[in-house]
């Protein structure tokens, strides 16, 4: 098939040809392009990402061997440059120099969206400081893939990256996150998964809902849901899992305050605040309904007034 006969598709506002798996790249402006790549299944690459990688003068990647699997599959021959946390200080000036020369530079990670739990954010800052443009090319992300399949709340979530590798540091970090009112998302190493789940159950409570997602988008993709104590026991009894691991925890379980504690709180607040304001403050602190607290505060204030009257009658 000649280039003029090749089918075309639209990407990045331009048409470009498909010849087998090969992508004839459009011309794009000089910039740093942050390109998301598949987290497992190569078919999850976007058309815009392929066009960008083919058009780039240079692809900065964590491991050239990993990225070369992707570029060879799609017959992209753009040169690769290793850029990772161990050589970033040496390689960053080379990438800035390429942009200074009007080149197109693409940044990829081994899998998923760059800058999510990797050192690329320093490169982005340097590129912007040098006066160049940064363009995101969105796509696959283990963070979002695991979140949407977890059945945990998605309206508010916190990505906490990798936990410390040792138990003391891990428990300390978990304690800091214990009361965050959101779904928590962690990346974890397979050989530390069982220990991490055990520390989570001990620090955050055995009944907190949790999900362990493994090998997302790949042949052996698994998503296991349950309570922390159950998952911790299961993983402790099994062989070390293989592949990429994402652990998700539901928001803190609601705990209904003891009635006597609520009364004590309201009584303290009523000493310095009017009833309506005391009920509002108590609602914020306990998570209970303001209307119910308002009625209870009225009852406590009325009872206190009756006690004062009885004391006054006794004295007279």
VEXDREN-2710 file (C-alpha; in Angstrom, 1 decimal):
% VEXDREN-2710
k/r/px/py/pz
1/UNK/0.0/0.0/0.0
2/UNK/1.4/3.4/-1.0
3/UNK/1.3/6.2/1.5
4/UNK/-1.3/8.0/-0.5
5/UNK/-3.6/4.9/-0.4
6/UNK/-3.1/4.3/3.3
7/UNK/-6.2/4.9/5.5
8/UNK/-6.0/8.0/7.7
9/UNK/-7.3/9.0/11.1
10/UNK/-7.5/12.2/13.0
11/UNK/-5.2/12.9/15.9
12/UNK/-4.0/16.1/17.4
13/UNK/-6.0/18.1/14.9
14/UNK/-4.2/16.6/11.9
15/UNK/-4.7/13.6/9.6
16/UNK/-2.0/10.9/9.5
17/UNK/-1.6/7.6/7.8
18/UNK/-1.6/4.1/9.1
19/UNK/0.6/1.7/7.2
20/UNK/0.3/-1.7/9.0
21/UNK/1.2/-0.8/12.5
22/UNK/3.3/2.1/11.4
23/UNK/2.2/5.7/12.1
24/UNK/3.4/8.4/9.8
25/UNK/3.7/11.3/12.2
26/UNK/2.2/14.8/11.9
27/UNK/4.3/17.8/12.5
28/UNK/3.8/19.2/16.0
29/UNK/5.2/22.2/17.8
30/UNK/8.2/22.0/20.0
31/UNK/7.2/21.2/23.6
32/UNK/7.6/18.7/26.3
33/UNK/4.7/16.2/25.8
34/UNK/3.8/14.1/28.9
35/UNK/2.6/10.9/27.2
36/UNK/0.6/8.2/29.1
37/UNK/1.3/4.7/27.9
38/UNK/-0.4/1.4/28.6
39/UNK/-0.3/-0.2/32.1
40/UNK/-0.3/-3.7/30.5
41/UNK/-2.5/-4.1/27.5
42/UNK/-0.8/-2.4/24.5
43/UNK/-4.2/-1.7/22.9
44/UNK/-4.8/0.9/25.6
45/UNK/-2.5/3.3/23.9
46/UNK/-4.3/6.3/22.5
47/UNK/-4.1/7.5/18.9
48/UNK/-2.9/10.9/20.1
49/UNK/-0.2/9.2/22.1
50/UNK/1.0/7.2/19.1
51/UNK/1.1/10.3/16.9
52/UNK/3.1/12.2/19.5
53/UNK/5.6/9.5/20.0
54/UNK/6.1/9.1/16.3
55/UNK/6.4/12.9/15.8
56/UNK/8.9/13.4/18.7
57/UNK/12.6/14.0/18.1
58/UNK/13.3/12.3/21.4
59/UNK/11.5/10.1/23.9
60/UNK/12.7/10.3/27.5
61/UNK/11.8/7.1/29.3
62/UNK/12.5/5.3/32.6
63/UNK/13.9/2.1/31.0
64/UNK/14.7/2.1/27.2
65/UNK/14.1/-1.7/27.1
66/UNK/10.6/-1.4/28.4
67/UNK/9.6/1.5/26.1
68/UNK/11.3/-0.1/23.1
69/UNK/8.7/-3.0/23.4
70/UNK/6.0/-0.3/22.8
71/UNK/7.7/1.6/20.0
72/UNK/8.7/-1.5/18.1
73/UNK/5.2/-2.9/18.3
74/UNK/3.9/0.3/16.6
75/UNK/7.0/0.7/14.3
76/UNK/8.0/4.0/15.9
77/UNK/11.7/4.7/15.4
78/UNK/12.0/7.8/17.6
79/UNK/15.3/7.8/19.5
80/UNK/15.1/6.8/23.2
81/UNK/16.9/8.5/26.1
82/UNK/16.9/7.0/29.6
83/UNK/15.6/9.4/32.2
84/UNK/15.0/8.2/35.7
85/UNK/15.7/9.2/39.3
86/UNK/19.3/8.0/39.3
87/UNK/20.4/10.0/36.2
88/UNK/17.9/12.9/36.2
89/UNK/20.4/15.6/37.2
90/UNK/22.7/14.6/34.3
91/UNK/20.0/14.1/31.7
92/UNK/17.7/17.0/32.4
93/UNK/20.0/19.6/30.8
94/UNK/20.1/17.5/27.6
95/UNK/16.3/17.6/27.4
96/UNK/16.2/21.3/28.0
97/UNK/18.9/21.8/25.3
98/UNK/16.8/19.8/22.9
99/UNK/13.8/22.1/23.6
100/UNK/16.0/25.1/23.2
101/UNK/16.9/23.9/19.8
102/UNK/13.2/23.6/18.8
103/UNK/12.9/19.8/19.2
104/UNK/9.9/17.9/20.2
105/UNK/10.5/15.9/23.4
106/UNK/8.1/13.2/24.8
107/UNK/8.3/11.9/28.4
108/UNK/6.9/8.5/29.2
109/UNK/7.1/6.2/32.2
110/UNK/7.4/2.4/32.1
111/UNK/3.7/2.2/32.3
112/UNK/0.8/4.5/32.8
113/UNK/0.8/8.3/33.3
114/UNK/4.2/9.9/33.9
115/UNK/4.8/12.0/37.1
116/UNK/2.4/9.8/39.1
117/UNK/4.8/8.4/41.7
118/UNK/7.9/9.1/39.6
119/UNK/10.4/12.0/39.5
120/UNK/9.2/13.7/36.2
121/UNK/7.7/16.7/38.0
122/UNK/11.2/18.2/38.4
123/UNK/11.7/18.0/34.6
124/UNK/8.3/19.8/34.1
125/UNK/9.3/22.5/36.5
126/UNK/12.7/23.0/34.7
127/UNK/11.0/23.1/31.3
128/UNK/8.6/25.7/32.4
129/UNK/11.3/27.8/34.0
130/UNK/13.2/27.7/30.7
131/UNK/10.2/29.2/29.0
132/UNK/9.0/26.1/27.1
133/UNK/5.5/24.6/26.8
134/UNK/4.3/21.4/28.6
135/UNK/1.5/19.4/26.9
136/UNK/-0.3/16.5/28.6
137/UNK/-1.3/13.5/26.5
138/UNK/-3.7/11.6/28.8
139/UNK/-4.3/7.9/28.9
140/UNK/-4.0/4.8/31.1
141/UNK/-3.4/5.1/34.8
142/UNK/-3.3/2.3/37.4
143/UNK/-4.6/4.8/40.0
144/UNK/-7.8/5.5/38.1
145/UNK/-8.3/2.0/36.7
146/UNK/-8.2/0.6/40.2
147/UNK/-10.4/3.3/41.6
148/UNK/-13.3/2.9/39.2
149/UNK/-13.4/-0.9/39.6
150/UNK/-13.1/-0.8/43.4
151/UNK/-16.7/-0.1/44.3
152/UNK/-15.3/2.4/46.9
153/UNK/-16.4/6.1/47.0
154/UNK/-14.9/8.0/44.1
155/UNK/-16.2/11.5/44.9
156/UNK/-13.1/12.2/47.0
157/UNK/-9.9/10.2/47.0
158/UNK/-6.3/10.6/48.0
159/UNK/-3.4/9.0/46.2
160/UNK/-0.7/8.4/48.8
161/UNK/1.9/6.7/46.5
162/UNK/4.2/4.1/48.1
163/UNK/4.2/3.6/51.9
164/UNK/7.5/3.4/53.8
165/UNK/9.1/0.0/53.5
166/UNK/9.6/-0.6/57.2
167/UNK/6.8/-1.3/59.7
168/UNK/7.4/1.6/62.0
169/UNK/7.5/4.1/59.2
170/UNK/4.5/2.5/57.5
171/UNK/2.3/2.6/60.6
172/UNK/3.3/6.2/61.3
173/UNK/2.3/7.2/57.8
174/UNK/-1.0/5.2/58.0
175/UNK/-1.8/6.9/61.3
176/UNK/-1.4/10.3/59.7
177/UNK/-3.9/9.3/57.0
178/UNK/-6.3/7.5/59.3
179/UNK/-9.0/10.2/59.5
180/UNK/-8.8/11.5/55.9
181/UNK/-12.5/11.5/54.8
182/UNK/-11.7/9.9/51.4
183/UNK/-10.8/6.7/49.7
184/UNK/-7.1/6.1/50.0
185/UNK/-5.0/4.7/47.1
186/UNK/-1.5/3.2/47.5
187/UNK/0.9/1.5/45.2
188/UNK/2.7/-1.4/46.8
189/UNK/5.4/-3.9/46.0
190/UNK/4.2/-7.5/45.7
191/UNK/6.6/-8.8/48.4
192/UNK/5.4/-6.2/50.9
193/UNK/1.7/-6.5/50.2
194/UNK/0.9/-8.9/53.0
195/UNK/2.8/-6.9/55.6
196/UNK/1.2/-3.7/54.4
197/UNK/-2.3/-5.1/54.7
198/UNK/-1.5/-6.4/58.2
199/UNK/-0.2/-3.0/59.3
200/UNK/-3.3/-1.3/57.8
201/UNK/-5.6/-3.6/59.7
202/UNK/-3.8/-3.0/62.9
203/UNK/-3.6/0.8/62.5
204/UNK/-6.8/1.6/60.7
205/UNK/-9.1/-1.1/62.0
206/UNK/-9.9/-4.6/60.9
207/UNK/-13.3/-3.8/59.5
208/UNK/-12.3/-1.0/57.1
209/UNK/-13.3/-1.9/53.5
210/UNK/-10.3/-2.5/51.2
211/UNK/-9.5/-3.6/47.7
212/UNK/-6.3/-5.2/46.3
213/UNK/-6.0/-4.8/42.5
214/UNK/-3.3/-6.7/40.7
215/UNK/-2.0/-6.8/37.1
216/UNK/-4.7/-4.4/35.8
217/UNK/-5.5/-4.8/32.1
218/UNK/-3.3/-7.8/31.8
219/UNK/-4.1/-11.5/31.4
220/UNK/-4.1/-12.3/35.1
221/UNK/-5.9/-9.2/36.3
222/UNK/-7.5/-9.7/39.7
223/UNK/-9.5/-7.4/42.0
224/UNK/-10.2/-8.6/45.5
225/UNK/-12.5/-6.8/47.8
226/UNK/-13.2/-7.3/51.5
227/UNK/-12.4/-6.1/55.0
228/UNK/-8.8/-5.3/55.9
229/UNK/-8.5/-8.1/58.4
230/UNK/-9.8/-10.7/55.9
231/UNK/-7.6/-9.6/53.1
232/UNK/-4.6/-9.4/55.4
233/UNK/-5.2/-13.0/56.6
234/UNK/-5.7/-14.2/53.0
235/UNK/-2.5/-12.7/51.7
236/UNK/-0.5/-13.8/54.7
237/UNK/-1.5/-17.4/54.0
238/UNK/-0.8/-17.3/50.2
239/UNK/2.4/-17.2/48.1
240/UNK/3.8/-13.8/47.4
241/UNK/1.7/-12.2/44.6
242/UNK/3.2/-11.3/41.3
243/UNK/2.8/-8.1/39.3
244/UNK/1.8/-4.5/40.0
245/UNK/-0.3/-4.0/43.1
246/UNK/-2.7/-1.2/44.0
247/UNK/-4.3/-1.2/47.5
248/UNK/-7.4/1.0/48.1
249/UNK/-9.1/1.7/51.4
250/UNK/-12.5/3.1/51.9
251/UNK/-13.1/6.2/54.0
252/UNK/-13.1/5.9/57.8
253/UNK/-16.1/4.0/59.2
254/UNK/-18.6/6.3/60.8
255/UNK/-18.6/5.8/64.6
256/UNK/-21.7/6.9/66.5
257/UNK/-20.6/8.9/69.6
258/UNK/-21.8/7.7/73.0
259/UNK/-24.9/9.5/74.2
260/UNK/-23.2/10.6/77.5
261/UNK/-20.2/12.0/75.6
262/UNK/-22.6/14.0/73.3
263/UNK/-24.3/15.4/76.3
264/UNK/-21.0/16.3/77.9
265/UNK/-19.9/18.1/74.7
266/UNK/-23.2/20.0/74.5
267/UNK/-23.1/21.0/78.1
268/UNK/-19.6/22.4/77.7
269/UNK/-20.6/24.3/74.5
270/UNK/-23.8/25.7/76.1
271/UNK/-21.6/27.3/78.8
272/UNK/-20.2/29.6/76.2
273/UNK/-22.5/29.6/73.2
274/UNK/-26.2/30.0/72.5
275/UNK/-28.2/26.8/71.7
276/UNK/-28.2/27.1/67.9
277/UNK/-24.5/27.7/67.8
278/UNK/-23.6/25.0/70.3
279/UNK/-25.6/22.5/68.1
280/UNK/-23.8/23.6/65.0
281/UNK/-20.4/23.1/66.6
282/UNK/-21.3/19.8/68.0
283/UNK/-22.6/18.6/64.6
284/UNK/-19.3/19.5/63.0
285/UNK/-17.3/17.6/65.7
286/UNK/-19.5/14.5/65.9
287/UNK/-21.0/14.2/62.4
288/UNK/-24.5/13.9/63.9
289/UNK/-27.5/15.7/62.6
290/UNK/-27.6/19.4/63.7
291/UNK/-31.4/19.2/64.2
292/UNK/-31.2/16.3/66.6
293/UNK/-28.4/18.1/68.5
294/UNK/-30.4/21.3/68.7
295/UNK/-33.3/19.5/70.3
296/UNK/-31.0/17.7/72.7
297/UNK/-29.3/21.0/73.6
298/UNK/-32.7/22.6/74.3
299/UNK/-33.6/19.7/76.6
300/UNK/-30.2/20.0/78.4
301/UNK/-30.6/23.8/78.8
302/UNK/-34.2/23.4/80.1
303/UNK/-33.1/20.7/82.6
304/UNK/-30.3/22.9/83.8
305/UNK/-32.7/25.8/84.2
306/UNK/-35.1/23.6/86.3
307/UNK/-32.1/22.5/88.5
308/UNK/-31.3/26.2/89.1
309/UNK/-34.9/26.9/90.1
310/UNK/-34.9/23.9/92.5
311/UNK/-31.7/25.1/94.1
312/UNK/-33.1/28.6/94.5
313/UNK/-36.3/27.3/96.1
314/UNK/-34.3/25.1/98.5
315/UNK/-32.2/28.1/99.6
316/UNK/-35.3/30.3/100.2
END
